[in-house]
């Protein structure tokens, strides 16, 4: 672990502890915890949450957590994910391998393993209604993964093959929620922050080779098969505020993919990075309602 990532983890944890203080499992949620989806029992575990009293297969949301590619796990995201489940979904919340202990594309490989696990355990899920959400670094990862589902050559360059349905159709999420994400990384730009450069140094084994930079910039790989997308940010987000999503929205429009580009917050009531994870707030409720409605209604 580097000094920067150690400090970042401490800072993120302190903020998340404060945000989530007092939260407990809602009485209307059934949870199944610590299911192994890979071979690494320390990292490759997931939880499944669903409303109590429901039977059969439910529409499902898979959550890819944020944390600057270096922090986070399913325990940290359980409250947000159970809150989503209260809207009538089964929700898959998983831990993936993070940097600097593990290098790109380890987190993407783990994400793919989760979807493969779902295909082996589909008695819990409506596999025709698989949605996914990601925030911050998780939104970046979800964009990469969604593009890989629609471009096998992109997936192959990262060393994995995305799942297929039993009838041979390639799996692509029905829709995705991309929340407060950064979708373009240019280590040579004077506008790229020292924080982003440090995180990329921790994440990338070759510290930013041409091949690595190409792979972590998903917009060029987006095609017309990319899933419907709800792109969300906050008006005072210093990391991923508008116009961070501008070129992503332009590419989706150019290839004919349906999307919503939404900025939350006003000058009178500004909002910050990943505000939607603070489920105690009305602003998070509104945003998460909007996104879940988009999933189900289009």
C-alpha positions as CSV (number, residue, x, y, z in Angstrom):
1,X,0.0,0.0,0.0
2,X,1.3,3.5,-0.8
3,X,1.1,6.4,1.5
4,X,-1.4,8.1,-0.7
5,X,-3.8,5.1,-0.8
6,X,-3.4,4.6,3.0
7,X,-4.4,8.2,3.6
8,X,-7.2,8.0,1.1
9,X,-8.7,4.9,2.7
10,X,-8.6,6.5,6.1
11,X,-10.3,9.7,4.8
12,X,-13.0,7.8,2.9
13,X,-13.7,5.5,5.8
14,X,-14.1,8.4,8.2
15,X,-16.6,10.1,5.9
16,X,-18.5,6.9,5.3
17,X,-18.6,6.0,9.0
18,X,-20.2,9.4,9.7
19,X,-22.6,9.1,6.9
20,X,-23.8,5.6,7.8
21,X,-23.8,5.9,11.6
22,X,-26.9,4.2,13.1
23,X,-28.0,2.4,10.0
24,X,-29.2,-1.2,10.4
25,X,-30.7,-3.9,8.2
26,X,-34.3,-2.8,7.4
27,X,-37.0,-5.2,8.8
28,X,-38.5,-5.6,5.3
29,X,-35.3,-6.9,3.7
30,X,-34.0,-10.5,3.5
31,X,-30.3,-10.9,3.1
32,X,-27.9,-13.7,2.1
33,X,-24.4,-12.8,2.9
34,X,-20.8,-13.8,2.1
35,X,-21.4,-16.0,-0.9
36,X,-18.2,-16.9,-2.7
37,X,-18.4,-16.0,-6.3
38,X,-14.7,-16.8,-7.2
39,X,-11.8,-18.6,-5.6
40,X,-10.4,-15.9,-3.3
41,X,-12.4,-16.1,-0.1
42,X,-10.8,-12.8,1.2
43,X,-12.0,-10.7,-1.7
44,X,-14.5,-12.5,-4.0
45,X,-17.6,-12.5,-1.9
46,X,-21.1,-11.1,-2.5
47,X,-24.4,-10.5,-0.7
48,X,-27.9,-10.7,-2.1
49,X,-30.7,-8.6,-0.7
50,X,-34.4,-8.7,-1.6
51,X,-37.7,-7.6,-0.1
52,X,-39.1,-10.1,2.5
53,X,-42.2,-12.0,1.4
54,X,-41.3,-12.0,-2.3
55,X,-41.1,-15.3,-4.2
56,X,-39.6,-16.3,-7.4
57,X,-37.4,-14.2,-9.7
58,X,-37.1,-10.5,-9.3
59,X,-35.5,-7.8,-11.5
60,X,-32.0,-7.4,-10.3
61,X,-29.5,-4.6,-9.7
62,X,-25.8,-5.3,-9.5
63,X,-23.8,-2.6,-7.7
64,X,-20.2,-1.8,-8.5
65,X,-18.9,0.2,-5.6
66,X,-16.8,3.3,-5.8
67,X,-13.7,4.3,-3.8
68,X,-11.1,5.6,-6.2
69,X,-10.2,2.1,-7.4
70,X,-8.3,1.6,-4.1
71,X,-11.0,1.5,-1.4
72,X,-14.4,0.0,-0.6
73,X,-16.2,-3.3,-0.1
74,X,-19.7,-4.7,0.1
75,X,-19.9,-4.0,3.8
76,X,-19.6,-0.3,3.1
77,X,-22.3,-0.4,0.4
78,X,-24.8,-2.7,2.1
79,X,-27.0,0.2,3.3
80,X,-27.3,1.8,-0.1
81,X,-27.9,-1.6,-1.7
82,X,-30.6,-2.7,0.7
83,X,-32.3,0.7,0.2
84,X,-32.4,-0.1,-3.6
85,X,-33.8,-3.6,-2.8
86,X,-36.7,-1.9,-0.9
87,X,-37.9,-0.7,-4.3
88,X,-38.7,-4.2,-5.4
89,X,-35.4,-5.5,-6.7
90,X,-33.0,-8.3,-5.9
91,X,-29.7,-6.5,-5.4
92,X,-26.2,-8.1,-5.7
93,X,-23.6,-6.2,-3.7
94,X,-20.0,-7.5,-4.0
95,X,-16.4,-6.9,-3.0
96,X,-13.8,-6.8,-5.7
97,X,-10.0,-6.7,-5.7
98,X,-8.7,-3.1,-5.4
99,X,-5.4,-1.4,-6.1
100,X,-2.6,-1.2,-5.3
101,X,-2.7,-4.8,-4.0
102,X,-4.3,-5.8,-7.3
103,X,-3.8,-4.1,-10.6
104,X,-6.1,-3.4,-13.5
105,X,-8.1,-5.2,-14.7
106,X,-8.6,-7.3,-11.6
107,X,-11.7,-5.4,-10.5
108,X,-13.2,-5.9,-14.0
109,X,-12.4,-9.6,-14.0
110,X,-14.2,-9.9,-10.6
111,X,-17.2,-8.0,-12.0
112,X,-17.4,-10.5,-14.8
113,X,-17.2,-13.4,-12.3
114,X,-20.2,-12.0,-10.5
115,X,-22.3,-12.0,-13.6
116,X,-21.1,-15.5,-14.4
117,X,-22.1,-16.6,-10.9
118,X,-25.6,-15.1,-11.5
119,X,-26.0,-17.2,-14.6
120,X,-25.3,-20.3,-12.5
121,X,-27.7,-19.2,-9.8
122,X,-30.5,-17.7,-11.8
123,X,-33.3,-19.1,-9.6
124,X,-33.1,-15.8,-7.7
125,X,-33.0,-13.4,-10.6
126,X,-35.0,-12.4,-13.7
127,X,-32.1,-12.6,-16.1
128,X,-33.9,-10.6,-18.7
129,X,-34.1,-7.7,-16.3
130,X,-30.5,-7.3,-15.1
131,X,-29.6,-3.7,-14.3
132,X,-26.3,-2.3,-12.8
133,X,-25.2,0.8,-10.9
134,X,-21.8,2.2,-10.2
135,X,-20.6,5.3,-8.6
136,X,-17.4,7.3,-9.0
137,X,-14.7,4.7,-9.9
138,X,-17.5,2.1,-10.0
139,X,-19.3,4.1,-12.7
140,X,-16.0,4.1,-14.7
141,X,-15.7,0.4,-14.2
142,X,-19.3,-0.2,-15.2
143,X,-18.9,1.8,-18.4
144,X,-15.9,-0.3,-19.3
145,X,-17.7,-3.5,-18.5
146,X,-20.8,-2.6,-20.4
147,X,-18.7,-1.7,-23.4
148,X,-16.9,-5.0,-23.1
149,X,-20.3,-6.8,-23.1
150,X,-21.0,-5.3,-26.6
151,X,-17.4,-5.6,-28.0
152,X,-15.8,-9.0,-27.4
153,X,-12.5,-7.8,-28.7
154,X,-12.4,-5.2,-25.9
155,X,-13.1,-7.8,-23.3
156,X,-10.5,-10.1,-24.8
157,X,-7.8,-7.4,-24.4
158,X,-8.6,-7.3,-20.7
159,X,-8.4,-11.1,-20.5
160,X,-11.9,-12.2,-20.0
161,X,-15.0,-13.3,-22.0
162,X,-18.4,-12.0,-20.9
163,X,-21.3,-14.4,-20.3
164,X,-23.9,-15.6,-22.8
165,X,-27.4,-16.7,-22.4
166,X,-28.2,-20.4,-22.8
167,X,-29.5,-19.6,-26.3
168,X,-26.2,-18.1,-27.3
169,X,-27.1,-14.4,-27.0
170,X,-24.3,-12.2,-25.5
171,X,-25.2,-10.8,-22.1
172,X,-25.6,-7.1,-21.9
173,X,-27.2,-5.3,-18.9
174,X,-30.7,-4.1,-19.7
175,X,-29.8,-0.6,-18.4
176,X,-27.1,1.0,-16.3
177,X,-26.9,3.8,-13.7
178,X,-23.6,5.8,-14.0
179,X,-23.4,7.9,-11.0
180,X,-20.8,10.7,-10.4
181,X,-18.3,9.0,-12.7
182,X,-15.2,10.0,-14.6
183,X,-15.1,8.5,-18.0
184,X,-12.0,9.9,-19.6
185,X,-8.4,9.7,-18.1
186,X,-5.5,11.5,-19.8
187,X,-2.4,11.4,-17.7
188,X,-0.7,13.8,-20.0
189,X,-3.2,16.6,-19.6
190,X,-2.4,19.6,-17.4
191,X,-6.1,19.4,-16.3
192,X,-5.7,15.9,-14.8
193,X,-5.4,16.2,-11.0
194,X,-2.4,15.0,-9.0
195,X,-4.9,12.7,-7.2
196,X,-6.1,11.0,-10.4
197,X,-2.5,10.6,-11.5
198,X,-1.6,9.0,-8.2
199,X,-4.5,6.7,-8.3
200,X,-3.7,5.6,-11.9
201,X,-0.1,5.0,-10.8
202,X,-1.5,2.7,-8.1
203,X,-4.0,1.0,-10.4
204,X,-1.9,0.4,-13.5
205,X,0.9,-2.2,-13.5
206,X,2.8,-0.3,-16.2
207,X,1.9,3.1,-14.6
208,X,0.1,4.3,-17.7
209,X,1.4,2.6,-20.8
210,X,-0.3,3.4,-24.1
211,X,-2.2,0.0,-24.0
212,X,-3.4,0.6,-20.4
213,X,-4.6,4.2,-21.2
214,X,-6.5,2.9,-24.2
215,X,-8.2,0.2,-22.1
216,X,-9.2,2.5,-19.2
217,X,-10.9,5.0,-21.6
218,X,-14.1,3.3,-22.6
219,X,-15.8,5.9,-24.7
220,X,-14.1,4.9,-28.0
221,X,-15.4,1.3,-27.4
222,X,-19.1,2.3,-27.0
223,X,-21.3,1.1,-29.8
224,X,-25.0,1.0,-30.6
225,X,-25.4,-2.1,-28.4
226,X,-24.4,-0.3,-25.2
227,X,-27.2,-0.5,-22.6
228,X,-29.7,2.3,-21.9
229,X,-27.9,4.6,-19.5
230,X,-28.9,7.0,-16.6
231,X,-25.9,9.3,-16.3
232,X,-26.0,11.3,-13.0
233,X,-23.8,13.8,-11.3
234,X,-24.0,16.6,-8.7
235,X,-23.8,20.3,-9.5
236,X,-21.0,20.9,-6.9
237,X,-19.1,17.6,-7.3
238,X,-15.4,18.6,-7.4
239,X,-14.4,15.2,-8.8
240,X,-17.0,14.4,-11.3
241,X,-19.3,17.3,-11.6
242,X,-20.6,18.7,-14.9
243,X,-19.2,18.6,-17.6
244,X,-17.4,15.3,-16.7
245,X,-20.1,13.3,-18.5
246,X,-20.2,15.5,-21.6
247,X,-18.3,13.4,-24.0
248,X,-19.9,10.2,-22.8
249,X,-23.4,11.7,-23.5
250,X,-22.2,12.8,-26.9
251,X,-21.0,9.4,-27.8
252,X,-24.2,7.7,-26.6
253,X,-26.2,10.2,-28.7
254,X,-24.0,9.6,-31.7
255,X,-24.5,5.8,-31.7
256,X,-28.2,6.0,-30.9
257,X,-28.3,4.7,-27.4
258,X,-31.1,5.9,-25.2
259,X,-29.9,7.8,-22.1
260,X,-30.7,10.4,-19.5
261,X,-28.1,13.0,-18.5
262,X,-29.1,14.5,-15.2
263,X,-27.4,16.9,-12.8
264,X,-28.8,17.1,-9.3
265,X,-28.6,20.1,-6.9
266,X,-29.2,23.8,-7.1
267,X,-27.3,26.9,-6.2
268,X,-29.5,27.2,-3.1
269,X,-29.1,23.5,-2.2
270,X,-25.9,22.3,-3.7
271,X,-25.0,18.6,-3.8
272,X,-21.6,16.9,-3.7
273,X,-19.9,13.7,-4.9
274,X,-22.0,10.5,-4.5
275,X,-24.7,12.2,-2.5
276,X,-27.1,9.4,-3.6
277,X,-25.3,7.0,-1.2
278,X,-26.4,9.0,1.8
279,X,-29.8,7.2,2.1
280,X,-30.8,9.3,5.1
281,X,-31.4,12.3,2.8
282,X,-34.4,13.3,0.7
283,X,-32.1,14.1,-2.2
284,X,-30.7,10.6,-2.3
285,X,-34.3,9.2,-2.2
286,X,-35.3,11.4,-5.2
287,X,-32.3,10.4,-7.2
288,X,-32.5,6.7,-6.5
289,X,-36.2,6.7,-7.2
290,X,-35.5,8.4,-10.6
291,X,-32.9,5.8,-11.5
292,X,-34.9,2.8,-10.5
293,X,-37.9,4.2,-12.4
294,X,-35.7,4.6,-15.5
295,X,-34.6,0.9,-15.2
296,X,-38.2,-0.4,-15.1
297,X,-39.9,2.1,-17.4
298,X,-37.2,3.2,-19.8
